[in-house]
């Protein structure tokens, strides 16, 4: 039977007394959003995630896969082994048909109405109700049907070009744990081309032929090549692109219900100033964004700072902390590129102020997980009411929980 160490920790009062007596208060480094190989990851294994976390002195790490929680057990066991506090998260892509029709971009810069949305601090072990289990099963099945269609279309393109290369869904699946995503298609195609052509000239010629235009990627960088394959062939406008069926997406209320029923905290991930200081329609005005999130009953947000400048990130963080929001930070690592786990902006490292906000957010999520593991109300209850006024108490409790966990 799966167990959670948090359910065997002392009660809240004893934890706080222990913390006060030992005074181990440190602003530990946190990364609250990492994709594992169970969806798509820069890491080959969950074990590699923890090796890098230890190398970079990350003490709190959050798994955050798309649609699945399959990696939770391995993630939990390795967190114990490596003395890294685990946060159990999940991510979905939702669709607002109203925003889609109106052409409103939310936090996907290319697809109106499409919205990435996370759940933070889910219960572990996670036992889903039948309705929730059926929901994620349908999502996974629909997403795999979409990948199969895209692979078939790409294979037809390869045959048309008479390259002597073919690609099937089962071949692509070899590069995944279970859930196959379009990035796995890009990896499989790159491997096929590299196995057939050992020289850079041949690889570049074949890629250019498939694209119908010049290959510009650095052929020494697998990540750059796979990103180019994805951009030129698999994204909208590409020759192997297949539009996703609306059944592949849920509407936001259904996702929020799933997260709350799974014991988690609904969380909106901000895109912010992507590219050349661009903003989406939904995020460009922080006051309006704040109002819309409140209307959606969302009081938790997260940032992927490598997309953002330090000044813009700081402006939004200060605003939303002032208004009582729980804030988390992460790196995703859901591309082939291996980057540091320590979080930084695209122009500068995180300053001490933002590191403190990041750690406080992790502490609140940790306290939530601890309380839920002990069958007590967490930061958000089963009715979806968030205890924003208790933020400081959750921060103190979570600080004690994390440090006790790290010192066992």
ABEGO torsion letter per residue (X at the ends): XBBBAAAABBBAAAAAAAAAAAGABBBBBBBABBBBAABBBABABAAAAAAAAAAAGBABBBBBBBGBAAAAAAAAAAAAAAGBBBBBBBBBBBBBAAAAAAGBBBABAABBGBBBBBBBGBBOBBBBBAAAAAAAAAAAAAAAAAAAAAAAAAAAAAAAAGAGBBBBAAAAAAABAABBBAAAAAAAAAAAAAAABABAAAAAAAAAAAAGBBBABBAABAAAAAAAAAAAAABBGBAABBBBBAAABBBAAAAAAAAAAAGBBBBBBBAEBBEBGBBBAAAABAAAAAAAAAAAGBABBBBBAAABBAAAAAAAAAAAAAAGBBBBBBAGGABABBBBABBBBAABBBBAAAAAAAAAAAAAAAAAAAAAAAGBBBABBAAGBBBAAAAAAAAAAAAAAAAAAAAX
